[in-house]
Amino acid sequence: MYVKLIQPKMERRPMDSAIKSRMAPPLGLLTVAAIVRQDHRVVLEDENIRPVVYDDRPDLVGITVTVDALPRAISIARRFRALGVPVVAGGIHITTAWDTVPPDAFDALCIGAAEGTWPDILRDAAAGQLRPVYRCARPLTGTDIVSPAYDLLTEGAYLYCNIVHTSRGCPFRCDFCYNSAPERQYVKRPVADVLRDIRAVGARHIMFIDDNFAGDIPWTYELVRALKPLNIKWNAAVSVDIARHGSLLDEMRASGCESLFLGFESISGENIAGVHKVQNDTAQYDAVVEALHSRGIMINASFVFGLDGDTPETFRRTLEWIVTRRIETVTSHILTPYPGTALYARMAAQGRIVTEDLSRYNTAHVVFRPAGMTEEELYAGYLWLYRQVYSFRNILRRLPRARGQRPAYLAFNLLYRKFGRWTDLLCRLIGYARIGRWGERLARYPR
């Protein structure tokens, strides 16, 4: 069979340039592609890169679906189905909230891990007996996870192709996160498999894209020690409680860790408790920052606004905390109750959901009724915080004390956030991959 896999076009948030959609390839689809190509021809099309081709007569189409991309995915599926091509929908939204999908939108739904569903999908599609629903029938183990088909990547299409996953899921169950859905599980890969993928990527700077790189501390020790001989630089996402493991942070830094993404989410302990983010202790936030900065590790801090304890004053207090702690980069979100999560169930029961237009569920729109401010105040505060964090004044105030970190810091803050649209134009002129390689060299700047 000829199988086409599609990544629907993402809608930009107000602070994003087109670089956001070109940042990295869809690793989930590359994993499905690795399964498909064992016995079939496969093509991957990312609508963020170029338009979907409808007239090349595939035998089967697979579409990956996030919540905000569901309307677009349905539109793409409609055109292929009109041509007689069956369409399978999978991805995180289908797995965690399959009941939000209109029953006539796709020919089949893939619920759960691709490794436990796509072999059956391919067998049944080849026989013309596709079933409406496919579920992963057993818990996934680390050895089950298939390495992505990195060799299928289009040369020069993305800023960074140096992405690797070491695990899936997260051991924590924060109410607003997809990982609070019962279908999500936490699975760690064998260290040898991770090392093989790093070598396949062939880069000296690796972006680990796990939900939680340090979800299992003994396993993370094993991994980072195995990274040392590779002489790479890397960044990852971890939970705030990483500060309790100083010796692990030492090992991480020694193995090449340059920066870590941390979900602070709120500087209010009441807010953190309200969404059951048990791994966060706001009284220890300063200690976390010091633990990383003292080791020369930069911080990308994530914040969520609209939690029940938030008021219009929250934005000013959060900005002050960010600037005075010299947090290098900030990613902020409007609280979004994704269908399938504990937060959505609670807000739906309270009658606080104000729209079911899933295209707005991208953390840049207010889709619920906040408790401590109006919807307009929440949206305005969210935009204000971004403008303030990335103002010239506050970029200078947050400048790292370590001179060696400043080139990478300024490149991100100025070229990606402050002047991202101009940088995107430059990328289009000379190539995303070339700009990405320049960024990698900055990441390896001597500290």
Helices and strands as residue ranges (DSSP letters): E 2-7, G 18-22, H 27-36, E 41-46, E 60-64, G 67-69, H 70-82, E 87-90, H 92-97, G 98-100, E 108-111, G 114-116, H 118-126, E 133-135, G 142-144, G 150-152, E 163-164, E 167-168, G 178-180, E 187-188, H 191-201, E 205-208, H 217-227, G 228-230, E 233-238, G 240-244, H 246-254, E 257-265, H 269-274, G 282-284, H 285-293, E 298-305, H 313-324, E 329-334, H 342-349, G 358-360, H 375-389, H 392-397, G 403-405, H 406-410, I 411-418, H 420-430, H 432-443
